[in-house]
């Protein structure tokens, strides 16, 4: 049983690393975006499903770990749940803002870049914070 729990912790840790890599990929691609329509298409076809999958990996593996611990709610688990909800909300806000952004406005991509990068850097901060905290405990 202990081996399964350790494997679950490993998968959950890798899920956090994958999530961080996907957020960094989003930052890289948003910084390099030159055309709003191409970036919207890239976001809707590739980046949004990838981000959702990465968040889902972390959430699913965390749920399995909670079940393995018999739903023992510690302060660390509650903080992880709250941060997961915040990440989901931030991703929804970022994608909805891009979806409803008026492309006829001059500098629309520049305005979105500022907003999107602010959200993405906040997500990086949250993931790094919770990861460092959890890895320092283990």
Backbone as numpy.savetxt, mean C-alpha at the origin, in Angstrom:
# Nx Ny Nz CAx CAy CAz Cx Cy Cz
3.45 -27.17 14.61 2.62 -25.97 14.61 3.49 -24.72 14.61
4.60 -24.78 15.34 5.48 -23.63 15.41 6.10 -23.31 14.05
6.39 -24.36 13.25 6.96 -24.14 11.92 5.96 -23.40 11.02
4.68 -23.78 11.13 3.65 -23.10 10.33 3.53 -21.64 10.74
3.58 -21.37 12.03 3.48 -20.00 12.51 4.67 -19.19 12.01
5.87 -19.75 12.08 7.06 -19.04 11.60 7.00 -18.80 10.10
6.48 -19.78 9.35 6.32 -19.60 7.92 5.30 -18.48 7.65
4.22 -18.44 8.41 3.23 -17.37 8.26 3.82 -16.00 8.53
4.65 -15.91 9.56 5.33 -14.64 9.85 6.24 -14.24 8.70
6.93 -15.22 8.13 7.81 -14.95 7.00 7.02 -14.44 5.79
5.90 -15.09 5.50 5.05 -14.66 4.38 4.51 -13.27 4.63
4.10 -12.99 5.85 3.58 -11.67 6.19 4.67 -10.61 6.04
5.89 -10.93 6.45 7.01 -10.00 6.28 7.29 -9.74 4.81
7.28 -10.80 4.01 7.48 -10.63 2.58 6.34 -9.82 1.96
5.13 -10.00 2.47 4.00 -9.20 2.00 4.22 -7.72 2.24
4.79 -7.38 3.40 5.09 -5.97 3.70 6.18 -5.44 2.78
7.18 -6.26 2.49 8.25 -5.85 1.58 7.71 -5.65 0.17
6.85 -6.56 -0.28 6.23 -6.43 -1.61 5.39 -5.17 -1.67
4.62 -4.90 -0.62 3.80 -3.69 -0.58 4.67 -2.45 -0.68
5.77 -2.42 0.04 6.68 -1.28 -0.02 7.27 -1.13 -1.43
7.63 -2.23 -2.06 8.17 -2.17 -3.42 7.13 -1.65 -4.42
5.89 -2.06 -4.27 4.82 -1.59 -5.17 4.59 -0.09 -4.98
4.62 0.38 -3.74 4.45 1.82 -3.50 5.61 2.59 -4.11
6.84 2.08 -3.97 8.00 2.73 -4.56 7.92 2.71 -6.09
7.40 1.63 -6.68 7.19 1.57 -8.12 6.17 2.64 -8.54
5.11 2.80 -7.76 4.12 3.85 -8.04 4.78 5.24 -8.02
5.64 5.48 -7.04 6.34 6.77 -6.96 7.21 6.98 -8.18
7.98 5.95 -8.53 8.87 6.03 -9.69 8.09 6.33 -10.98
7.00 5.61 -11.21 6.22 5.80 -12.43 5.47 7.12 -12.44
5.02 7.59 -11.28 4.35 8.89 -11.24 5.34 10.01 -11.49
6.54 9.90 -10.96 7.57 10.92 -11.22 7.93 10.98 -12.69
7.93 9.84 -13.36 8.31 9.80 -14.77 7.17 10.06 -15.74
5.97 10.23 -15.23 4.81 10.42 -16.11 4.87 11.78 -16.80
4.63 11.75 -18.11 4.62 12.99 -18.90 3.24 13.28 -19.49
2.45 12.23 -19.66 1.16 12.37 -20.31 0.08 11.83 -19.36
-0.92 12.66 -19.09 -1.98 12.29 -18.15 -2.77 11.08 -18.63
-3.12 11.04 -19.90 -3.93 9.93 -20.42 -3.18 8.60 -20.34
-1.88 8.62 -20.67 -1.09 7.39 -20.59 -0.94 6.93 -19.15
-0.76 7.89 -18.25 -0.62 7.53 -16.84 -1.93 6.97 -16.29
-3.06 7.57 -16.67 -4.37 7.04 -16.25 -4.54 5.60 -16.71
-4.17 5.35 -17.95 -4.31 3.99 -18.49 -3.40 3.02 -17.75
-2.16 3.42 -17.52 -1.22 2.60 -16.77 -1.73 2.33 -15.37
-2.29 3.35 -14.75 -2.81 3.22 -13.39 -3.99 2.25 -13.36
-4.91 2.38 -14.31 -6.11 1.55 -14.27 -5.83 0.10 -14.66
-4.90 -0.13 -15.58 -4.64 -1.48 -16.06 -3.61 -2.21 -15.20
-2.60 -1.51 -14.74 -1.47 -2.18 -14.10 -1.28 -1.80 -12.63
-1.22 -0.53 -12.33 -0.82 -0.11 -10.98 -1.89 -0.32 -9.92
-3.12 -0.02 -10.22 -4.18 -0.18 -9.21 -4.39 -1.65 -8.85
-4.48 -2.56 -9.83 -4.58 -3.97 -9.44 -3.35 -4.47 -8.69
-2.18 -3.99 -9.07 -0.95 -4.40 -8.38 -0.94 -3.90 -6.94
-1.33 -2.65 -6.74 -1.40 -2.09 -5.38 -2.43 -2.82 -4.54
-3.58 -3.10 -5.12 -4.63 -3.81 -4.39 -4.19 -5.22 -4.02
-3.49 -5.89 -4.92 -3.00 -7.23 -4.64 -1.96 -7.21 -3.52
-1.07 -6.22 -3.55 -0.03 -6.13 -2.52 -0.65 -5.87 -1.14
-1.62 -4.98 -1.09 -2.31 -4.73 0.18 -3.06 -5.98 0.61
-3.67 -6.67 -0.36 -4.39 -7.91 -0.07 -3.49 -9.00 0.48
-2.26 -9.11 -0.03 -1.32 -10.11 0.48 -1.03 -9.85 1.95
-0.75 -8.59 2.27 -0.46 -8.24 3.67 -1.68 -8.48 4.56
-2.85 -8.08 4.08 -4.06 -8.26 4.88 -4.42 -9.73 5.06
-4.34 -10.52 3.99 -4.70 -11.92 4.08 -3.74 -12.69 4.98
-2.45 -12.46 4.79 -1.49 -13.16 5.64 -1.61 -12.71 7.09
-1.93 -11.44 7.31 -2.16 -10.96 8.67 -3.40 -11.58 9.29
-4.42 -11.77 8.50 -5.64 -12.41 8.99 -5.37 -13.87 9.38
-4.60 -14.55 8.56 -4.23 -15.93 8.87 -3.41 -15.98 10.16
-2.52 -15.04 10.33 -1.70 -15.00 11.55 -2.57 -14.71 12.78
-3.56 -13.83 12.62 -4.48 -13.57 13.74 -5.25 -14.83 14.10
-5.68 -15.57 13.10 -6.40 -16.82 13.38 -5.48 -17.83 14.07
-4.23 -17.87 13.67 -3.28 -18.79 14.30 -3.02 -18.42 15.76
-3.16 -17.14 16.06 -2.97 -16.69 17.44 -4.30 -16.65 18.20
-5.32 -17.30 17.65 -6.64 -17.38 18.27 -7.24 -16.00 18.52
-7.10 -15.13 17.51 -7.66 -13.77 17.52 -7.25 -12.99 18.77
-6.00 -13.10 19.12 -5.45 -12.36 20.26 -5.15 -10.93 19.81
-5.98 -9.98 20.23 -5.82 -8.60 19.84 -4.84 -7.89 20.77
-3.62 -7.70 20.25 -2.63 -6.93 20.99 -2.60 -5.52 20.40
-1.88 -4.64 21.06 -1.79 -3.26 20.55 -1.14 -3.24 19.17
-0.18 -4.14 18.94 0.48 -4.22 17.64 -0.50 -4.62 16.55
-1.36 -5.59 16.84 -2.35 -6.04 15.86 -3.37 -4.95 15.56
-3.79 -4.24 16.58 -4.76 -3.16 16.37 -4.16 -2.05 15.52
-2.90 -1.70 15.79 -2.22 -0.66 14.99 -2.07 -1.12 13.54
-1.74 -2.40 13.33 -1.63 -2.92 11.96 -2.97 -2.87 11.23
-4.04 -3.18 11.92 -5.37 -3.12 11.30 -5.71 -1.68 10.93
-5.44 -0.76 11.82 -5.72 0.66 11.54 -4.88 1.16 10.36
-3.60 0.81 10.33 -2.74 1.23 9.22 -3.21 0.60 7.91
-3.66 -0.64 7.95 -4.19 -1.28 6.74 -5.40 -0.53 6.21
-6.29 -0.14 7.10 -7.47 0.64 6.69 -7.06 1.99 6.12
-6.08 2.63 6.74 -5.61 3.93 6.24 -5.00 3.76 4.85
-4.23 2.71 4.63 -3.64 2.47 3.30 -4.72 2.28 2.24
-5.75 1.53 2.58 -6.85 1.31 1.63 -7.54 2.63 1.31
-7.82 3.43 2.32 -8.49 4.72 2.12 -7.63 5.64 1.27
-6.33 5.69 1.55 -5.43 6.56 0.78 -5.37 6.13 -0.68
-5.32 4.83 -0.94 -5.29 4.35 -2.32 -6.59 4.68 -3.05
-7.72 4.55 -2.38 -9.00 4.89 -3.00 -9.05 6.39 -3.31
-8.61 7.22 -2.37 -8.61 8.67 -2.61 -7.71 9.03 -3.78
-6.55 8.40 -3.85 -5.60 8.70 -4.92 -6.15 8.29 -6.28
-6.75 7.11 -6.36 -7.28 6.65 -7.64 -8.52 7.42 -8.06
-9.37 7.77 -7.10 -10.58 8.55 -7.45 -10.20 9.96 -7.92
-9.18 10.54 -7.28 -8.74 11.86 -7.70 -8.23 11.83 -9.13
-7.46 10.79 -9.46 -6.96 10.65 -10.82 -8.09 10.39 -11.80
-9.06 9.59 -11.41 -10.18 9.25 -12.30 -11.00 10.48 -12.66
-11.24 11.34 -11.69 -12.09 12.50 -11.92 -11.32 13.78 -12.20
-10.03 13.67 -12.43 -9.21 14.83 -12.75 -9.55 15.33 -14.15
-9.82 16.61 -14.25 -10.18 17.21 -15.53 -8.91 17.37 -16.36
-8.82 16.63 -17.45 -7.61 16.66 -18.28 -7.52 17.92 -19.12
-8.57 18.72 -19.16 -8.54 19.96 -19.93 -7.83 21.08 -19.16
-7.67 20.88 -17.87 -6.97 21.88 -17.07 -5.49 21.82 -17.41
-4.92 23.00 -17.64 -3.49 23.06 -17.90 -2.75 22.68 -16.62
-1.70 21.93 -16.74 -0.90 21.45 -15.60 -1.67 20.48 -14.71
-2.65 19.78 -15.25 -3.43 18.83 -14.44 -2.55 17.72 -13.90
-1.63 17.22 -14.71 -0.74 16.16 -14.26 0.20 16.67 -13.17
0.67 17.90 -13.32 1.56 18.48 -12.31 0.84 18.63 -10.98
-0.41 19.04 -11.03 -1.21 19.18 -9.80 -1.43 17.81 -9.17
-1.75 16.80 -10.00 -1.97 15.47 -9.47 -0.69 14.87 -8.92
0.44 15.14 -9.58 1.71 14.60 -9.11 1.98 15.04 -7.67
1.75 16.31 -7.39 1.98 16.81 -6.03 1.09 16.07 -5.04
-0.18 15.94 -5.36 -1.14 15.26 -4.49 -0.82 13.77 -4.36
-0.58 13.11 -5.50 -0.32 11.68 -5.50 0.98 11.33 -4.78
2.01 12.12 -5.00 3.28 11.85 -4.33 3.18 12.06 -2.82
2.39 13.05 -2.42 2.19 13.27 -0.98 1.55 12.04 -0.34
0.54 11.48 -1.01 -0.12 10.27 -0.50 0.84 9.08 -0.51
1.57 8.91 -1.60 2.49 7.77 -1.70 3.62 7.85 -0.67
4.16 9.04 -0.44 5.19 9.17 0.58 4.62 8.90 1.97
3.38 9.29 2.19 2.72 8.96 3.46 2.56 7.46 3.62
2.21 6.77 2.53 2.08 5.31 2.58 3.43 4.65 2.87
4.49 5.16 2.25 5.83 4.62 2.52 6.15 4.79 4.00
5.86 5.97 4.54 6.12 6.22 5.95 5.36 5.26 6.85
4.10 5.03 6.54 3.30 4.10 7.35 3.83 2.67 7.29
4.16 2.21 6.08 4.65 0.83 5.93 6.01 0.67 6.61
6.88 1.64 6.44 8.20 1.56 7.08 8.05 1.61 8.60
7.19 2.49 9.09 6.98 2.61 10.54 6.52 1.29 11.14
5.47 0.70 10.58 4.92 -0.52 11.16 5.88 -1.69 10.96
6.60 -1.73 9.83 7.55 -2.81 9.60 8.72 -2.76 10.56
9.29 -1.59 10.76 10.41 -1.45 11.68 9.95 -1.79 13.10
8.77 -1.33 13.47 8.24 -1.62 14.80 8.07 -3.13 14.99
7.47 -3.80 14.02 7.23 -5.24 14.15 8.51 -6.05 14.09
9.44 -5.67 13.22 10.70 -6.42 13.12 11.58 -6.19 14.36
11.43 -5.05 15.01 12.21 -4.82 16.24 11.66 -5.63 17.40
10.37 -5.96 17.36 9.76 -6.77 18.41 10.15 -8.25 18.24
10.16 -8.71 16.98 10.41 -10.13 16.71 11.81 -10.56 16.96
